[in-house]
Amino acid sequence: MKEKTLVSALALIGSLASYYYSKAHHKDVVPYMMIGGFIGAWAGEIITQVSTKKK
């Protein structure tokens, strides 16, 4: 996978997961989505860095 695609996909997954979490617990959605997207993008960057070092 391309690095940009991987980071974008994980940011989207993180945002959606935090959205469903906040809806299930009756919390405000926006802060949770921002944090979830940040964590997802951060995880994508780490995975990208690890995979490019091995190549």
C-alpha positions in Angstrom: 0.0 0.0 0.0 1.1 3.6 -0.6 2.0 5.5 2.5 -0.5 8.2 2.0 -3.3 5.7 1.5 -2.4 3.8 4.7 -2.3 7.0 6.8 -5.6 8.2 5.4 -7.3 4.8 5.9 -6.2 4.6 9.5 -7.3 8.1 10.2 -10.7 7.3 8.8 -11.0 4.1 10.8 -9.9 5.9 14.0 -12.4 8.7 13.4 -15.3 6.3 12.7 -14.4 4.2 15.7 -14.4 7.1 18.0 -17.6 8.4 16.5 -19.4 5.2 17.3 -17.9 5.2 20.8 -19.1 8.7 21.5 -22.6 8.0 20.2 -22.9 4.8 22.3 -21.9 6.7 25.4 -23.9 9.8 24.7 -20.9 12.1 24.5 -20.1 15.1 22.3 -18.9 13.7 19.0 -16.5 16.3 17.7 -13.7 16.0 20.3 -13.7 12.2 20.1 -13.6 12.2 16.3 -10.6 14.6 16.3 -8.7 12.6 18.8 -9.6 9.3 17.1 -8.4 10.7 13.7 -5.2 12.0 15.2 -4.4 8.6 16.8 -5.3 6.8 13.6 -3.0 9.0 11.5 -0.3 8.7 14.1 -0.5 4.9 14.0 -0.4 5.0 10.2 2.7 7.1 10.3 4.4 4.7 12.7 3.4 1.7 10.5 4.7 3.4 7.4 8.0 4.3 9.1 8.5 0.7 10.2 7.6 -0.8 6.9 9.9 1.5 4.9 12.9 0.8 7.1 12.5 -2.9 6.4 12.6 -2.4 2.6 
